[in-house]
């Protein structure tokens, strides 16, 4: 899918074709939601619905509907058995209004942004947003827009909130949710931790919409509402908080505003409290992050998506201990901050979660967590080294350092591994692999062990006839140790192919074993 970005080992023309037609996919989904198609199928019960019956219910042409339903089947949204269509699990979980994870409001809100995206060229020329709300828009229309926005953001926040609560083993006391939107993030913490209460802070125009949603839950009695403009240096709060949540706040503003918001939030942090920042970041899911950045550019006054490095530096300027960027299995990620490292360590962040982005920052294109059991070892690979490589049996190649049985035995001693993706030059890549191993060692992985790509290239003036002077920096190559790089990479979701010409992009992979 185009959201992953272009991989040079795939067909470039096809990628561009997919990019150009990606709006077909979203329009197919929007249409189904607007027609209430999925709910209509669900109303037919567990036996599903036939095209004839659906066409009558939806007032559509039967033949045309049949072709459209087949598209939805190919997208994995519907199933088809004989003449009957039924909702797939993803549809039941996220596209039926009765589901607690319903995303329809959020998805249709995206459709409402389509007209703004048509102004992108004009916005680029103007240097900012050109599509503003009409000056004469009524208060009722504004309230409807706010309500739709709140419902949309509520859908999204519910999906991600439980991912955030999982980083806390225990929590009690007061929570402040800044720019709370629907309040879903704070509500997830109230549900997970009974000894908490929450203050929802937002502009006074939004809080009535928030309150409607919150009071429909079981946690309304533990919530209070505080109207304030977060761009003011004082928020009028009389207490300090154990947890301060800034969810999707940073990307709504530019540098100066964010400096103020972070500084003001820190003033309300208790001595043993934690700040949780949940947002898009350019290092995590880059395509979605940059799409979101342009969306803010054409839809807001000065919102933008930041790198985690910028946010972390701002927090450190305010003398806070800060975590590295912590990835979520979605398009967003987390940063935690506190007044000391000891307080930060109370967050349930695994050593591996702390390690992934610092390793990526060494200069790798990608760092992918894999299982050592997913590393493919094959006799063919060592045969290829032995009979197809100029460096075989030379001192700068460890092709015979680890035999297949040794490699297999080594892998069984490890429970985690990172696949490190990079590119030439070889010397620079191998130096990064060594740096990654050292970083893992210093953060607690004392058994960290790295394989790199190809024969050793660390010394620019290596003499094959003299003993190696840097033995401690030598590591076996994946290939030389019998690891089938092609199959290992493919088995873990990456694309790797043999190259037909020197002009094609070369990919390097290293393997970092952790236990």
Secondary structure, DSSP 8 states (H G I E B T S, - for coil): -GGG---TTS-HHHHHHHHHTHHHHHHHHHHHHHTTHHHHHHHT-TT-EEHHHHHHHHT--HHHHHHHHHHHHHTTSEEEETTEEEE-HHHHHHSSTTSTT--HHHHHHHHHTHHHHTTHHHHHHHTS------TT--HHHHHHHHHHHHHHHHHHHHHHHHHHHTTBS---EEEEEET-TTSHHHHHHHHH-TTEEEEEEE-HHHHHHHHHHHTTSTTGGGEEEEE--TTSS-----S-EEEEEEES-GGGS-HHHHHHHHHHHHHTEEEEEEEEEEE-BTTBSHHHHHHHHHHHHHHSSS-----HHHHHHHHHHTT-EE---EE-SSS-EEEEEESSHHHHTTB---HHHHHHHHHHTTT-SEEEEE-GGG--B-HHHHHHHHHH-TTTTSTT--TTTS-HHHHHHHHHT-SEEEEEEE-S-HHHHHHHHHHHHHHHHHTT-TT-EEEBSSS----TT--TTS--S-GGG---BTTTTTB-HHHHHHHTT------SSTTS---EEEEEEE-
